């Protein structure tokens, strides 16, 4: 069986890596892929991005199933294009992907279906947005309405920072169409968790819990990024919190989408803010929805999968996720992102990468912003690698990942030294 994974990040490398471990998989194509997928045995990169061109490739290669990794192809309607041609693809339609591609759509949906989230208002007029910020005070959260590659959210700790964010999004056009509208919402306090499930329009299959680290620097300081590391499982998601998240967030979302005439299929990622207090009564609110697996959460989650992931995706496209199963490794998996110089602003590209160790059962280096040029591996994006380890405890896994990082070299490399710190304090 041949498969296609759409995307170029660490998430897609990890998905392709895990799928290749199925005895039924002959080859995995990755479009467009990265330096890591180019070097992976049994995989090859395909320089395609247009939905119709991808569909033509799938038919020509007799590919059995396609899995969509990132948000941009979903917003372009790649799932709609494939389904119109009876090609099997796992992901949401363009209409359903609005849960991620439009913050305003998602917030209005949550209010309409009584899904707990932060109070908010949406603006296109900068003056009205500034007045609202002055009335609400800081801290306050400013979000570009559309997709902005992880750069569309500012948690403003001061009024000045909030006003600057509005000017940057609504004023200078630097975010393009994504910043034509902004959502301004209250700043929620607590501990974040990534709650990711698979959906087939009706059935829901939850994945292992995880926690991301959005801030660039240790102790959650510095600017927001696409994610500097993650680990699984997340202790903050206790069995009680898990059940509440399913009942208060995930199930109402899937039922609400169906009631609105937009059945949801694919990955649904709810970024949750869990307040301190009793697990049975503390507030759980949705920070955001993503219509994909998280990156870097995917990397540790894939490390913990011990069964055939392909069968789960087959259930997903066939509407039988109620029959799916995953055997989870009980150990902790933890991934640390190595980012390029000047990330998240304007990362420097083209630095040579050396010292990546051979894959081991308990440590895999997943590539994200890498490419091969004249057989030399080099940086090609902001987040370059995710060094992902597996061990009996958070501390042991953390040590294994950071010991591996010491072997890897590229100019300007930056990474956090405290990934998993909340679990160590739990």
Secondary structure, 3 states (H helix, E strand, C coil): CEEEEEECCHHHHHHHHHHCCCCCCCEEEEEECCHHHHHCCCEEECCCCCHHHHHHHHHHHCCCEEEECCHHHHHHCHHHHHHHCCCCEECCCCCCCHHHHCHHHHHHHHHHCCCCECCEEEECCHHHHHHHHHHHCCCEEEEECCCCCCCCEEEECCHHHHHHHHHHHHHCCCCHHHHCCEEEEECCCCEEEEEEEEEECCCEEECCCEEECCEEEHHHEEEECCCCEEEECCCCCCHHHHHHHHHHHHHHHHHHHHHCCCCCEEEEEEEEEECCCCCCCCCEEEEEEECCCCCCHHHHHHHHECCCHHHHHHHHHHCCHHHCCCCECCCEEEEEEEECCCCCCCCCCCCECECCCCCECCEEEEECCEEEECCEEEECCCEEEEEEEEECCHHHHHHHHHHHHCCCECCCCECCCCCCHHHHHC
